[in-house]
């Protein structure tokens, strides 16, 4: 049997999923690589892998895209790892440096600035460019909130804006995956979530960051109807942004 090639994000928010896959028989049926979100998306889009835990903003670029699991990376309000860090209050942000790791977080920042905060902002990916604020995600944000004058948790701000939870990444395939495999895959993911205490024991501690609260409370992992609704709304806002840039 050909193994299913899978790319997953290597951040702490995915550790429970990885634990579940590695401690289930399904590990013998997959070829797993760990990547940053943008590389995970690129691999699914190009067909280098069959499926991946990828940023939802990249889903429209995946041929034959279909969500293949009941689990995702989500939040209902503050997530504590997807931020705009700023030297000035949001109404004074004129330049924002984007994070090369994630298309979703960059687009979420653009959507919030345009449609929620009504700000006209210039964006850059140049690490050397001076900017009023930056997008930063994942483990690199742990314990960093005190380093900046103004901190905007984008999960919290999306909730304030829409009243909805958010889905940052979903398990997406670029081909038909058998129901038998999807069932086994879901069981493995569920097993990993049930063993988050074991995952916590192996994680390095970070000053000024509560890993247990992060894995058990800030992150939410179920693909719910509200989270699907939020994803579709978010993708619609991205389309509007792209249209406004085109004209």
C-alpha positions as CSV (number, residue, x, y, z in Angstrom):
1,X,0.0,0.0,0.0
2,X,1.3,3.5,-0.9
3,X,1.7,5.6,2.2
4,X,-0.3,8.8,2.5
5,X,2.1,11.8,2.4
6,X,1.3,14.3,5.1
7,X,2.8,17.7,6.1
8,X,2.0,19.0,9.6
9,X,3.0,22.2,11.3
10,X,5.9,21.8,13.8
11,X,4.5,24.3,16.4
12,X,3.4,23.5,19.9
13,X,-0.2,23.9,18.9
14,X,0.1,20.7,16.8
15,X,2.1,18.5,19.3
16,X,-1.0,16.7,20.5
17,X,-2.0,15.7,16.9
18,X,1.6,14.5,16.3
19,X,1.5,12.5,19.5
20,X,-1.7,10.8,18.4
21,X,-0.3,9.9,15.0
22,X,2.9,8.6,16.4
23,X,1.2,6.5,19.1
24,X,-1.3,4.9,16.7
25,X,-1.0,2.2,14.1
26,X,-1.7,4.8,11.4
27,X,1.9,6.0,11.7
28,X,2.9,2.9,9.6
29,X,0.5,4.1,6.8
30,X,1.8,7.7,6.5
31,X,4.9,9.5,5.5
32,X,4.9,12.5,7.9
33,X,7.0,15.7,7.5
34,X,7.0,18.6,9.9
35,X,7.1,22.1,8.4
36,X,6.2,25.8,9.0
37,X,2.7,26.7,8.0
38,X,3.6,28.3,4.7
39,X,5.7,25.3,3.6
40,X,3.0,23.0,4.6
41,X,0.6,24.9,2.4
42,X,3.0,24.9,-0.5
43,X,3.5,21.2,-0.3
44,X,-0.3,20.5,-0.4
45,X,-0.8,23.0,-3.2
46,X,2.0,21.5,-5.4
47,X,1.0,17.9,-4.7
48,X,4.3,17.1,-3.0
49,X,2.1,15.7,-0.2
50,X,-1.4,14.3,-0.3
51,X,-2.7,16.3,2.7
52,X,-1.6,18.7,5.4
53,X,-2.5,20.7,8.4
54,X,-2.4,24.0,6.5
55,X,-3.4,27.6,6.9
56,X,-7.0,28.1,5.9
57,X,-6.2,31.1,3.8
58,X,-4.4,28.8,1.4
59,X,-7.2,26.4,0.9
60,X,-8.6,28.2,-2.3
61,X,-5.2,27.5,-3.9
62,X,-5.4,23.7,-3.4
63,X,-6.6,21.6,-6.4
64,X,-9.6,19.5,-5.3
65,X,-9.4,20.8,-1.8
66,X,-11.3,18.9,0.8
67,X,-11.2,19.0,4.6
68,X,-10.5,15.4,5.8
69,X,-10.6,15.6,9.6
70,X,-13.0,16.6,12.4
71,X,-10.1,18.4,14.1
72,X,-8.3,21.7,13.4
73,X,-6.3,24.5,15.0
74,X,-8.9,27.0,16.3
75,X,-9.9,29.3,19.1
76,X,-13.0,31.0,20.4
77,X,-11.5,34.3,21.3
78,X,-7.9,34.9,22.4
79,X,-5.5,32.2,21.2
80,X,-2.3,33.6,22.7
81,X,0.0,32.8,19.7
82,X,-1.3,34.9,16.8
83,X,-0.5,38.5,17.3
84,X,-0.1,42.0,16.0
85,X,2.7,43.5,18.1
86,X,2.9,47.2,17.8
87,X,4.8,50.3,19.0
88,X,1.7,52.4,18.6
89,X,-2.1,52.0,19.1
90,X,-3.9,50.3,16.3
91,X,-5.4,53.5,15.0
92,X,-1.9,54.9,14.4
93,X,-0.4,51.9,12.6
94,X,0.7,53.0,9.1
95,X,3.2,50.2,8.3
96,X,2.9,46.5,9.2
97,X,5.6,43.8,8.7
98,X,4.0,40.5,7.8
99,X,5.2,37.1,9.1
100,X,6.7,34.8,6.4
101,X,5.5,31.7,8.3
102,X,1.7,32.0,7.7
103,X,-0.6,33.2,5.0
104,X,-3.7,33.0,7.3
105,X,-2.3,35.2,10.0
106,X,-1.1,37.8,7.5
107,X,-4.5,37.9,5.9
108,X,-6.3,38.0,9.2
109,X,-4.3,41.1,10.1
110,X,-5.2,42.7,6.8
111,X,-8.9,41.8,7.2
112,X,-9.0,43.2,10.8
113,X,-7.2,46.4,9.8
114,X,-9.4,47.0,6.8
115,X,-12.8,45.9,7.9
116,X,-12.8,46.1,11.7
117,X,-10.3,48.9,12.5
118,X,-10.9,50.8,9.2
119,X,-7.2,51.5,8.9
120,X,-5.3,52.1,5.6
121,X,-1.9,50.4,6.2
122,X,1.2,49.6,4.1
123,X,2.5,46.0,4.3
124,X,6.0,44.8,4.0
125,X,7.8,41.4,4.2
126,X,11.3,43.0,4.4
127,X,12.8,42.0,7.7
128,X,15.0,45.1,7.6
129,X,12.2,47.6,6.9
130,X,11.1,49.8,9.7
131,X,7.5,49.2,10.6
132,X,5.1,50.4,13.3
133,X,3.9,46.9,14.0
134,X,4.5,43.3,13.1
135,X,2.6,40.0,12.7
136,X,4.1,37.2,14.7
137,X,2.7,33.7,15.2
138,X,3.4,30.4,16.9
139,X,6.0,29.5,19.4
140,X,8.1,32.6,18.6
141,X,5.4,34.6,20.4
142,X,5.6,32.7,23.7
143,X,6.4,35.1,26.6
144,X,6.8,38.1,24.2
145,X,3.7,40.1,25.1
146,X,5.6,42.3,27.6
147,X,8.1,43.3,25.0
148,X,5.7,45.5,23.1
149,X,3.7,48.6,24.0
150,X,0.6,47.4,22.3
151,X,-0.5,43.8,21.8
152,X,-3.5,42.6,19.7
153,X,-4.5,38.9,19.9
154,X,-6.0,38.3,16.5
155,X,-8.3,35.5,17.8
156,X,-9.7,37.8,20.3
157,X,-10.1,40.7,17.8
158,X,-11.8,38.4,15.3
159,X,-14.3,37.4,18.0
160,X,-14.9,41.1,18.9
161,X,-15.4,41.8,15.2
162,X,-17.7,38.9,14.1
163,X,-18.9,37.2,17.3
164,X,-17.5,34.0,15.8
165,X,-14.7,31.6,16.7
166,X,-11.8,31.1,14.2
167,X,-10.1,28.3,12.4
168,X,-6.4,28.9,11.7
169,X,-5.5,25.6,10.1
170,X,-7.3,22.6,8.8
171,X,-6.4,19.1,7.7
172,X,-6.8,19.5,3.9
173,X,-6.3,17.0,1.1
174,X,-5.7,17.6,-2.6
175,X,-7.2,14.2,-3.6
176,X,-9.9,11.8,-2.5
177,X,-9.0,10.1,0.8
178,X,-10.8,6.9,1.7
179,X,-13.4,7.0,4.5
180,X,-11.5,4.2,6.2
181,X,-8.3,6.2,6.4
182,X,-10.2,9.4,7.5
183,X,-11.9,7.4,10.3
184,X,-8.6,6.0,11.5
185,X,-6.9,9.4,11.2
186,X,-9.6,11.1,13.3
187,X,-9.3,8.4,16.0
188,X,-5.5,9.1,16.1
189,X,-6.0,12.8,16.4
190,X,-8.6,12.3,19.2
191,X,-6.2,10.0,21.0
192,X,-3.5,12.7,20.9
193,X,-5.9,15.4,22.3
194,X,-6.8,13.0,25.1
195,X,-3.1,12.7,26.0
196,X,-2.2,16.4,26.2
197,X,-0.8,15.9,29.7
198,X,1.8,13.5,28.3
199,X,2.6,16.1,25.6
200,X,3.0,18.8,28.2
201,X,5.6,16.8,30.1
202,X,7.9,16.8,27.0
203,X,7.5,20.5,26.2
204,X,10.2,23.0,27.2
205,X,8.9,25.6,29.7
206,X,8.8,29.2,28.7
207,X,8.9,32.2,31.0
208,X,5.7,34.2,31.2
209,X,3.7,31.6,29.3
210,X,1.2,29.1,30.5
211,X,1.5,26.0,28.3
212,X,-1.2,24.1,30.0
213,X,-3.7,27.0,29.6
214,X,-2.6,27.3,26.0
215,X,-3.2,23.6,25.1
216,X,-6.3,23.1,27.2
217,X,-8.1,26.4,27.0
218,X,-6.8,28.9,24.4
219,X,-6.6,26.4,21.6
220,X,-9.7,24.6,20.4
221,X,-9.5,21.7,18.1
222,X,-13.0,20.7,16.9
223,X,-14.3,21.6,13.4
224,X,-17.7,23.0,14.3
225,X,-20.4,24.6,12.2
226,X,-19.5,28.1,13.6
227,X,-15.8,27.5,12.8
228,X,-16.7,26.6,9.2
229,X,-18.9,29.7,9.0
230,X,-16.1,31.8,10.3
231,X,-13.7,30.3,7.7
232,X,-16.1,31.0,4.8
233,X,-16.6,34.6,6.1
234,X,-12.8,35.1,6.4
235,X,-12.2,33.8,2.9
236,X,-14.9,36.1,1.6
237,X,-13.1,39.1,3.3
238,X,-9.9,38.0,1.6
239,X,-11.6,38.0,-1.8
240,X,-12.9,41.5,-1.1
241,X,-9.3,42.7,-0.2
242,X,-7.9,41.2,-3.4
243,X,-10.6,42.9,-5.5
244,X,-9.9,46.3,-3.9
245,X,-6.2,45.9,-4.7
246,X,-7.0,44.9,-8.3
247,X,-8.9,48.1,-8.9
